[in-house]
Amino acid sequence: MKFRKVQEVGRGTLLVSLPKDWARRMGVKRGGFVAVWERSDGCLIIDPSYGRMEEASKITITFTGKDEEKVRWEVLGAYLLGYDIIEIKTEGRINPEARERIKAAIENLIGLEILEEDSSRLVAQCLIDPSAVAPKKLLHRENTITVGMHRDAVTSLLRGDRRLAQLVVKRDDEVDRIHFLIVRLLRSAVRNPRLADKFAVTSIDCLDYRVVANVIEAIGDYAVEMAEVYLGLPKDVKREDLSIVLREVSEILCEMQNLAVGAFLAKKINLVGKVKIDLHHKLIERLNHLDRLVAKEDTELIPGLNSISASLAKIGRCCVDIADLVIPLS
């Protein structure tokens, strides 16, 4: 960190000199222009490259033919880090089976498209303009999908609808795709103050958004766990009292999650108490009642139903964690 002395010139004009080494590296010269704007926390941003065309960032991944799983993880890592062009190449030839699996990994990432392909290489480019996709909207979308997932997981159990449970499992892929895009955009915003300014987020906001996105993604995983447990049950649940309590728990969780995420996005601290105290206490009471009813069920159903109850409790805990991140508007 370097400190510069503020000087006054003429009638109240304040001047601060720019570091010479930095100016040389950035190509700032006498008579040139830099962009200056104020961040939400009062800091001034000086951008010497404003208005210039940014070069697309590129990374090359070498595929030996034996590390296909490693290549797929490297593609995901490069995407999350914000690389625009990802090239996968090998000295020989990519075998057809590995090629299809690598292409499937690429196609599972929003905006990443294969633009070039031959026997020894694949070139993918992210075609999404980051400034056109707000993390706030994506977080809202991720929340909407996962609320529907755990609601449908419970509904599939209540109705004996195995097809609905299978759809819950399948929808987790969409949650993952949105989650990866959110992470990519937030990392880009941390590196690019202009992008963060366009998103109307600070560095702290980016950190909190990342945490909330992870928690919502975990809720989707718990919904999948419930659906898969139901699909493994030897028979359907018939008791009406058990079904009533499960439905009540599901309704409480839907309200908790929507309130928690809504409070986080709008920075409404007044909604936190309802999530963490009123609804969470009501949820715990209903879950305790559910556990007592499960204990009276057929022995072959008890382990699975206990697992579902545990997943419902974890979703409730996730909602409380999201509410804990609500920061009031200053």
C-alpha angles and dihedrals in degrees: 000000000000128000122217125198116238112231130194121224127183117334103355100314109148121210133193120187120231120235108264096221091051092048091052093049092048095044094242110161138171111289093020127119135241127186117239126189138158122251121219091258092055098259118134119232118211112197118185094182099053110139095016120121109253117225116240111254114235136194129187121213118198116218115201094187093248103067103060094141090051090051092052090052091047090053090052091047092050090049093051091048089058102250112164098203124037118188122192115192141166134191093237127022131308108238114237096245094051090044092056093048092049090047090050089053090051094047090052090067116083113246096006110123132178107240102167131030138167136150095286106030147037124200120196127182131194106234097185117113100224093208090060097058117064118208088219092063092045091050089051089051093048089051094049092052096048093047087055091047098057091039090053092044089059092041091053089055093048094047098036088239108156093174090060090050090053090052089054090056092048094050091062088078090063091050090052092050092052091044092053091050091050090053091048092051094046092050089049090050092052090053096041116051091190091058092046089051090052090050089047091231133128126215089263090051089053090054092049092046089052092051093047091047089053092049092050090049088053089053088057089052091052089051089053090049090055093048092049092048090052091049088055096051114114092225142000127272113257107172112109096207091055091048092051093053093045090052091050092050091049092052092049092050093050090052093045094051096045091047093046095049092041090051091048095050094044094037091232105163091180090072095055095081093055091053099042100037116017102035097031093052090048089049093052091050092051093045091052089052089048091053091052090052093046089055088062094052127102111292093241091058099045099083093049094045091048089053091051091049090051091051091051090052090050091053089053090051089051090054090053090049090054091049089052089063095057109122116192120236110264 
